[in-house]
């Protein structure tokens, strides 16, 4: 798409980076998510080792470089900066489970990076340039056999798929989300996806090959695996992990269309996901803190209570049992977040999916490609299936009896941060057109 190319005066460092309105917007979203996560760690009084903050900053720098990268070498280097930082953040608590998951993460990440680098080397050999915005890049690919160029492109986008947790490079996601500290997981669920999708958009805009069918299959695989795997989860963080995989599939639908509406819908979806995912993980973290406090109290009193039996896994959905009755305001906040993730009104999640499906339907009407119709029907069916697991937590909140003498109170700062995250979810339902117009203008 021509709107994602830029003028020469926006290029930096020998055309390796570009500073345009898209990069500025996406960097703002990344920095905003970083600030919100840091505020949350302060509110819950989470103590990380001193190295946590410089490592987080290095990851943010890598993500910002990703948003500006238009050179294959720079794309690879920025993704590696993000990957190495995320490996360390995953194991920052130094628990046995997080260390084991971190090792798996490193192995999958190294494999994805190797495949991506091989694809980039093939593209360089075919085009003679690393600059994806140059005419030589597009002309070189158009002169190569379509099968060979498609293989090189697919190998290259594997690195992007790894960063956005899309199938088939999603395998690391559930274990990492379950074992890593929740503030870190909240950041992982938002910031890398924001940067990864902008890199993917720029790359898709530069290659002449029609990746519509391949991307459609990737989207269907991500949506299916994410939704059906989430149905059987009894751990809130693993459930949200599979949810992020499914949402990556829905956002990939925008890349399938590669239309103005489709690309605008991707940005809208990412903005909504920023607030929704952060709110979901932060609200889960509040319950985790309750689990830890209950366990510490029972141990200090030499008691074995019902509450202390599950503290070795404080993210179990059973931990939400009756909390909506004990603390109705918390229950309502969590209900709003789950409804938004499911894509139901009156939340911004409804318009996020509506815009994506509208773009897909418009593209189908103009091209009459059967794969697009299958993807449309497939997406709608999966949206209905997702209701069964998104409403699981609200069911436990309101329809299960609370534990005996259960208490669950949040401090004013926790309420304030939760409201700050959830208000945009409600406001953007009524002002979705305003945000879409703003994105189109940028």
Secondary structure, DSSP 8 states (H G I E B T S, - for coil): -GGG---GGGEETTTTEE--HHHHHHHHHHHHHHHHHHHHHHHTT----THHHHHHHHHHHHHHHHHHB-BHHHHHHHHHHHHHHHHHHHTTT--HHHHHHHHHHHHHHHHHHHHHHHHHHHHHHHHS-SBTTSHHHHHHHHTS-HHHHHHHHHHHHHHHHHHTT-TTS-TTHHHHHHHS-HHHHHHHTTHHHHHHHHHHHHHHHH--S--HHHHHHHHHHHHHHHHHHHTT--BHHHHHHHHHHHHHHHHHHHHHH-SHHHHHHHHHHHHHHHHHHHHHHHHHHHHHHHHHHHHHHHHHTT---TGGGGGGGTTBGGGGTTHHHHSHHHHHHHHHHHHHHHT-TTSHHHHHHHHHHHHHHHHHHHH--HHHHHHHHHHHHHHHHHHHHHHHHHHHHHHS---TT------HHHHHHHHHHHHHHHHHHHSHHHHHHHHHH-
